Amino acid sequence: MPVTDVNYHDAIFVFLTILQILDKNHKNSKLVEILIAIHFLEMIKASHKFSWPAVRRYLLVTLALLLIGLAYLSFRWALADVLAQQVWHQLDKSQMPGHELDAAQWQQTRDWLEDSVRLHPNYSANLELAEIFYLSAGNQPAGLQDELGWHDSNELALSYTRRALMIKPTWPYLWNDLFLIKVALRQFDRELTNGIERAVTLGPWEKSVQYDIALTGLDYWDNLEPAAHQWVAIAMDKALVMQKNPQPLADDILVHPNIGKLCMSVNEMPENNLKMLARYCKQPQDG
């Protein structure tokens, strides 16, 4: 085989392999894999025989490129972690009295966050960090948000929560976050109801999840879809069961203006097994 043929095939093979490595979003990975396989066979055919030295040569080239790709990815992910730590540090600092971030610091922190997500886009921890960052940014004074031009922080937080759920669909805390963010955005739709259901069923004994669903669900009872009422009641029952001393939470429930609506819903549920909640629902009527 002429040297020019070897160089030609080597160049194309290296190009396709590097393209596969750099395809960060995996949009074209299948196509590139097929092209690499076809070209690999063409290289062997061009050698006029399926000789082991030729196969070994290209396998070694592939292995070398794979190792280079892994080293490249490791470097990207390590840098992403360093940037994420910087973001955490700034968020922690912003919570300390007298150490509030100014507009320039918030912008710098956002740049670090976006670079971290770009370097490791399918890493759930970075997506959850982005959610926390934008929720925190959305709670900053209006003047600071105007200076930065950030008026969609909660929407961005929700988008990152959805992305994180694509990676960790069974994590109840993320479903709880989705519920709370959509409540803040006043988006009382099917997605919110599904978030309540998933949070309650996936984290049946996660106390903070059940508390958030129960008490926030009571606060916005009239805004929720009817299908969501049952899940709020279930969360309330579990929240009561999990307390060693249920009286403090019971007091919050019994003085809530929507407790009557919740109790009416419990009574209408067929074959419900919410014994603890049913017990406390009787107390306002007894008093």
SEMIRO-9663 format. One record per atom (N, C-alpha, C, CB): residue in one letter; x, y, z. Coordinates in steps of 0.05 Angstrom, whole numbers, plus 5000, padded with zeros to 4 digits. Atoms other than C-alpha are relative to their C-alpha. Glycine has a CB too. Layout:
! SEMIRO-9663
AXYZ
...
! end
This chain:
! SEMIRO-9663
M501749765000
M500050005000
M501850255000
M498150005024
P498349765001
P502950684981
P499850165026
P499150184977
V499849844975
V505151145037
V497850215001
V502750135003
T502049795001
T500351675013
T497249905009
T499750124971
D502550124991
D494451195024
D499949985030
D499649734987
V499950034970
V496651065095
V499650275013
V502749885009
N500349744988
N497351795110
N497150114997
N501950204987
Y502749915005
Y490551945079
Y498149875019
Y499249954971
H501850154982
H486951405118
H500550075029
H500349704996
D499449924972
D490651575182
D498850275007
D503050015004
A500949734995
A488752305176
A496950005004
A500750194977
I502950014998
I481352155165
I499249865026
I498749874976
F500650154976
F481251635221
F500450175025
F501749755002
V499449834977
V484452115270
V498050235002
V502850124998
F501949795000
F479752675249
F497349915011
F499650114972
L502650104991
L473452255260
L500149935030
L499349754984
T499950074972
T475851995327
T500150255018
T502649835005
I500049754985
I477452695352
I497350135000
I502250204988
L502749895001
L470652925328
L498249865019
L498949974971
Q501650154980
Q467552375370
Q500650095028
Q500549704997
I499249924973
I471452595431
I498950275007
I503050005003
L500849724995
L469653325423
L497050044998
L501450184981
D502949975003
D462253185411
D498850005028
D498849774983
K500749984972
K460553435481
K497149935006
K500750275011
N502850044995
N453053405475
N498949744988
N498450234989
H500750275011
H453052725440
H497750024979
H499249825023
K502149975020
K448453005385
K500649834976
K499750294993
N499250145025
N452352655329
N501649755006
N501550184982
S498250214992
S455652095368
S499549744984
S499749945029
K500650245014
K452051525333
K501050014971
K497049945000
L499149965027
L453451805264
L503149984998
L499150274989
V497050015001
V460851905280
V501049725005
V501150205021
E499250284995
E461351205309
E499849834975
E498349885023
I500450165025
I458550915244
I502250074980
I497250054989
L498049915019
L463351335203
L502849895007
L500250314998
I497550114991
I469251115245
I500249704993
I500450045031
A499950295006
A467350375238
A500349954970
A497449875010
I499750045029
I466450435162
I502850074991
I497950184985
H497349925010
H472950805153
H502149815011
H500650295010
F498150204989
F476550305198
F500149764981
F499249915028
L500150235019
L474249745151
L501350084973
L497249914995
E498749915025
E476350155090
E503050015003
E498950284993
M497150004996
M483250245120
M501249724998
M500750135027
I499050275001
I484049505129
I499949894971
I498449825019
K500350095028
K481449365058
K502250134983
K497350074989
A498049875016
A486349875031
A502849885004
A500250305008
S497550134996
S492049475060
S500349744983
S500449945030
H500150235018
H490048915010
H499949735015
H502450004982
K500350254985
K489648405066
K499450075029
K502549824998
F500749964972
F486848335136
F502349905017
F497449865007
S497750094985
S493648285168
S499850105029
S502650104988
W500049934972
W494348285244
W501650265005
W501049775016
P498649764995
P499748825243
P498450264993
P502650004984
A501649765008
A495049305206
A497850055021
A498949964972
V502149974981
V489349165254
V501150105027
V498649735005
R498949924974
R493849235315
R500950294999
R502549835006
R499249725002
R496549895289
R497750195005
R501250054972
Y502349824998
Y489750205283
Y498649985027
Y498049954978
L501150034973
L487449915349
L501750175020
L500049715009
L498349844983
L493450245382
L499550304997
L503049934995
V500749725005
V491850905349
V497450075014
V499850064969
T502549954987
T484750845373
T500350025031
T497949784993
L499550004971
L487050685444
L501350265009
L501649765008
A498649754993
A491851275444
A498150245000
A502350044981
L501949785002
L486451745421
L497949995022
L498650004973
L501950034979
L481651465472
L501250105027
L499149715003
L498649914976
L486651585528
L500250315000
L502749875003
I499849715002
I487652295503
I497350125006
I501050094972
G502749904995
G480152395503
G499249995029
G498049854983
L500650024971
L479452135574
L501550205016
L500749715009
A498449804986
A485052585597
A498750284997
A502950004990
Y501349755005
Y481553165564
Y497450045016
Y499450024969
L502449994984
L474953005597
L500650035029
L498349764995
S499349984972
S478252915664
S500850295007
S502349815007
F499149724995
F481453605658
F497550185000
F501950094978
R502549845000
R474653915639
R498549975026
R498349934976
W501650044976
W471153595697
W501350105025
W499449705003
A498649904977
A476553775747
A499850315001
A503049924999
L500349715001
L476254505724
L497250085007
L500850104972
A502849944993
A468654485729
A499649995030
A498249804986
D500350024971
D469254255801
D501350245014
D501449745010
V498749774988
V474154815818
V498250254998
V502750054986
L501849775004
L469355335788
L497549975018
L499250024971
A502450044983
A463455025825
A500650065029
A499049704998
Q499249934973
Q467255085891
Q500150305004
Q502749885007
Q500049704998
Q468255825876
Q497250115002
Q501450114975
V502849914999
V460855905865
V498949945028
V498349854979
W501050064973
W459255545931
W501250205021
W500849715008
H498749814982
H464255995967
H498650274999
H503050034993
Q501349745002
Q460956625940
Q497249995011
Q500050094971
L502750024989
L453956375957
L500049995031
L498649754989
D499750014971
D456156206028
D500750285011
D502149805009
K499149744992
K459456886034
K497650204999
K502250114982
S502249815003
S453157246010
S498049975023
S498649954974
Q501850044978
Q449356946069
Q501050125026
Q499449715004
M498849904976
M454057256120
M499450305002
M503049955000
P500649714997
P451957936149
P502550174995
P499050055029
G497849835007
G456358486122
G501749914978
G501750045024
H498450115022
H459058056066
H498349964975
H501349735008
E501750035023
E453558146015
E501650064974
E497650195002
L498649975026
L455858095942
L498950254986
L499749754983
D500949785017
D455658705898
D499449904972
D502150234999
A500850095027
A453458695825
A502349864985
A499050244984
A497750115014
A460458555799
A500649725010
A502550185003
Q499550274989
Q461357965846
Q497949804992
Q500150025031
W502250185009
W454557675828
W500549924971
W497350135003
Q499550065028
Q456357725754
Q502449814997
Q500550264984
Q497750175001
Q463157405765
Q499249715009
Q502350105018
T500950274991
T459856835804
T498349864979
T498450035026
R501650125021
R454856735749
R501849904977
R497950204989
D498250095021
D460456695698
D501449745008
D502250224994
W498850264991
W463956155740
W498049774998
W501050035029
L502150215001
L457355775745
L499649914971
L497450115012
E500550075028
E456055795670
E502349854988
E499350254984
D497750155010
D463155575655
D500149725012
D502650155007
S500050264987
S462555005705
S497949814986
S499450025030
V502050165013
V456054765673
V500849934972
V497350145000
R499150055027
R458954835604
R502149784998
R501150264987
L497850205000
L465054415622
L499049735008
L502250095019
H501150264991
H460853865655
H497050024999
H501049935029
P502849945004
P453853945626
P498049805011
P499450054972
N501950214991
N450853285648
N500649905028
N500249764981
Y499350074973
Y453253295720
Y497850135018
Y502850115008
S502449904985
S447153345766
S500850205022
S498649765013
A499349824978
A450953685823
A500350294990
A502649915013
N499749735011
N452654275778
N497350124992
N501849994975
L502749905006
L445454335754
L498550085025
L498549794984
E501349934975
E442954325825
E501250255012
E500249775020
L498749764991
L448154855843
L498950244984
L503049984996
A501149785016
A445455285785
A497250075010
A499949924971
E502749954989
E438455205813
E500250175026
E498649735007
I499649854975
I440855445882
I500950284995
I502049855018
F499049745007
F444656015851
F497850194991
F502249984979
Y502149825011
Y438756295812
Y497850055020
Y498949884974
L502049944979
L433956215870
L501150215019
L499349745016
S498849804983
S438856605913
S500150284986
S502849925008
A499949745015
A439657135858
A497250124999
A501049954972
G502849895001
G432057195854
G499150125026
G498249784992
N500849894974
N431757365928
N501650255007
N500449795021
Q498449764995
Q436557955922
Q498250254997
Q502450014981
P501649755002
P434058675929
P499450074971
P501450235014
A500949935027
A430258935869
A502050194986
A497350135000
G498049825012
G435459485858
G502449864989
G500950205021
L497750155010
L441058985852
L499349844975
L501049815022
Q500950155023
Q437058555804
Q499750184975
Q497449865006
D500249815022
D435559175762
D502750074989
D498550255009
E497349935009
E442959345760
E501249784983
E501750065024
L498950235014
L444658645737
L498349944975
L500149765018
G501750075022
G438758605690
G498949725002
G501450044974
W500950274995
W436657945721
W497150015009
W501849845020
H502850004992
H429057885721
H498749734994
H498550224986
D501150275007
D428257145703
D501449795016
D500349954970
S498450194985
S432156815759
S498449755008
S501050135025
N501650234993
N426456365782
N499549824976
N497450085012
E500450165025
E425156145710
E502549844994
E499250184976
L497550145005
L432455975702
L500549775020
L502450195000
A499850214980
A432455595768
A498349764993
A499250115028
L501850225008
L426455185743
L501249854977
L497350124993
S498950155023
S429955025678
S502349825008
S501050204979
Y497850184990
Y436054755715
Y498949775016
Y502050175016
T501250224985
T431554355761
T499049784981
T497750105017
R501050195020
R428254035700
R502449844988
R498550144978
R497650135012
R435153875671
R501149795020
R502250204992
A498950184980
A437453565737
A498149765003
A500250155027
L501950224997
L431053145740
L500349804977
L497150105001
M499550195022
M432752845672
M502349815007
M500750164974
I497850174992
I439052565704
I499349845026
I502550185005
K500750134974
K436152405774
K497050015003
K501450145024
P502949984999
P428752275762
P498749885025
P498949864976
T501250124976
T427851895827
T500850145026
T500949715002
W499149854976
W430752425874
W497850185010
W502550174992
P502449854991
P424952695916
P500550295006
P498949875025
Y499549724993
Y428453335937
Y499950174975
Y502850025013
L500249855025
L428853555864
L497150044992
L501549864978
W502849975006
W421453425854
W498850205020
W498549735002
N500949814980
N420153815918
N500850294992
N501149945028
D499049745009
D424454385891
D498350104976
D502949994991
L501749935023
L420454375826
L497350115009
L499749764980
F502649914989
F414054435866
F500250285012
F499049805021
L499749754986
L416555015908
L500550234980
L502249995021
I499449805020
I419355395848
I497650074984
I502349914982
K502349945016
K413055325808
K497850145016
K498849744989
V501849854983
V408955565867
V500950305000
V500049895029
A498949725000
A413556185870
A499450144974
A503050005005
L500649895027
L412256285795
L497050014995
L501449844979
R502950015003
R404756185805
R499249834976
R498850284997
Q500550185022
Q404855615755
Q498649755011
Q502649924985
F501550224987
F399355165783
F498849834978
F497750115018
D500850165023
D399054665727
D500549705005
D501550094975
R499750294998
R399653925713
R502949925008
R499349864974
E497250054992
E407253945720
E500450035030
E501950184985
L499849964971
L406554215790
L498749765015
L498750265009
T501350224987
T401553675809
T501649754998
T497249954987
N498250235003
N406153145781
N502450025018
N500949974971
G497749964982
G411853445821
G499249925029
G501050284999
I500950074973
I407753375885
I499849705003
I497250135006
E500450294999
E405952655869
E502749865002
E498549914976
R497450135001
R413152465853
R501550055026
R501750104976
A498649954975
A415952805915
A498949845023
A499850305007
V501350154979
V410952475961
V500649704998
V497050055001
T499750295003
T411651775932
T502949925000
T498849914974
L497250085001
L419251785922
L501450055026
L501450154977
G498749944973
G420852075991
G498049975022
G501250285000
P502250024981
P415451786035
P500850065029
P498949724999
W499149954973
W419651856098
W502250215001
W500949745013
E498249774999
E423752466080
E498450245013
E501050084971
K501649814985
K421252946133
K499750274988
K501250035028
S500149735011
S423053606101
S498350014975
S502850114995
V501650015024
V419853396035
V497149995006
V500849754983
Q502850024993
Q413353196067
Q499050255013
Q499549765019
Y500849754988
Y413153826109
Y499550224980
Y502150095020
D500249795021
D414354276049
D497449964984
D502450004982
I502350065017
I408953936008
I497450065017
I500049714990
A502449984984
A403953926066
A499450305006
A500449865027
L500649734992
L404654646091
L499750194977
L502250095019
T500349835024
T405854976024
T497549934985
T502549984982
G502550095013
G400154565995
G497650135014
G499749705001
L502149874986
L395654846050
L499850304993
L500349975030
D499949715006
D397955556036
D498650074973
D502850105000
Y501049945028
Y395955495962
Y497949804992
Y502449994980
W502150215005
W390254995969
W498150084977
W498549955025
D502049925019
D385455395927
D501150024971
D498850275008
N498849985027
N390455465870
N500749734988
N502550175002
L499250265009
L392154735865
L497949864983
L500849825023
E501950175014
E389054255816
E498749815019
E501449854977
P501350194982
P383953785849
P501649755004
P497349934989
A498450254998
A388553195835
A502350035020
A501149924974
A497849954982
A393953525878
A499149995029
A501350274995
H500949994972
H389553565941
H500549745015
H497050065000
Q499650264987
Q390052815955
Q502949975008
Q499349784981
W497250044993
W397652845953
W500950195022
W501850054975
V499549824978
V397853445999
V499149875026
V498750284996
A501150144977
A393453056048
A501849775009
A497249904995
I498250234993
I398052446044
I502650115012
I500649844974
A497649884989
A404152886056
A499550105029
A501050244982
M500749904973
M400653206116
M499949765020
M497350155000
D500250244983
D399152516145
D502749895007
D498249794987
K497350104995
K406352286137
K501650195017
K501449964973
A498649814984
A408952926167
A499249975029
A499450294991
L500950044972
L404752806229
L501049745011
L496950005001
V499050264990
V406752076234
V502950015007
V499549784978
M497150004996
M414152236230
M500950165024
M501450114976
Q499249844977
Q414052706289
Q499949845025
Q498250255002
K500150134974
K415952436357
K497950145017
K502850015013
N502049854986
N411752986387
N498450164979
N501450195021
P501449885022
P406453166336
P498650265006
P498049814990
Q501649774993
Q403353736375
Q500850264986
Q500150045029
P499349755012
P407454316347
P499050034971
P503050045000
L501049995028
L405854146274
L497049995000
L501249764984
A502950014998
A398753976294
A498950285005
A499149805022
D500949734995
D398054676321
D500050174975
D501750145022
D499949865025
D400354966255
D497749924981
D502749954986
I502150105018
I395354536218
I497350105010
I500049694999
L502749934990
L389454676264
L499350294998
L499849915028
V500649725002
V390155426260
V500250104971
V502050165017
H499749925028
H391255436185
H497250054989
H501549794983
P502749935010
P385355776149
P498949794980
P500150264987
N501050205019
N385055206098
N499749725011
N501950004976
I500150274989
I384954626147
I497249884996
I500650015030
G502750115005
G377454556139
G499749884972
G497950215005
K500150105027
K378154476064
K501549744997
K501150214980
L498550245001
L383553956073
L498549775013
L502850045013
C501450214986
C379453566124
C497649914984
C499150095027
M502250085017
M373453576077
M501049824978
M498650254989
S498950175021
S377853296023
S500749725010
S502550144988
V499450264988
V380252746069
V497549835003
V501450035027
N502550154996
N373152546085
N498849904974
N497950185014
E501150085025
E371452506012
E501849804985
E499750244982
M498250205014
M377452055994
M499049725005
M502950045010
P500950284996
P375051345982
P502249825011
P499049884973
E498250204989
E378450816024
E502750135008
E500549774981
N497549884992
N383551306052
N501049875025
N499650315004
N498750124977
N388451066104
N501650215015
N501849774992
L498649784987
L390451746133
L499050035029
L499550274984
K501150014973
K389051566205
K501050235017
K500849745013
M499049794983
M393652076237
M498750274993
M503050024998
L501249755009
L390952646195
L497050015008
L500450044970
A502850014993
A383752426206
A499550065029
A498849724993
R500249954971
R384952436281
R500250305006
R502249855015
Y499749714994
Y387253156280
Y497950174986
Y502850094991
C502249855014
C381853366231
C497650035018
C499349874974
K502349994982
K376753216285
K500250225021
K499649735012
Q499649824978
Q379853686335
Q498850284998
Q502950035005
P501349745001
P377454356308
P497049985005
P500550124972
Q502850044996
Q370354076307
Q499349955029
Q498949774983
D500550064972
D371053846379
D500350245018
D501949785010
G499349784982
G373754506404
G497850215001
G502550144990
! end
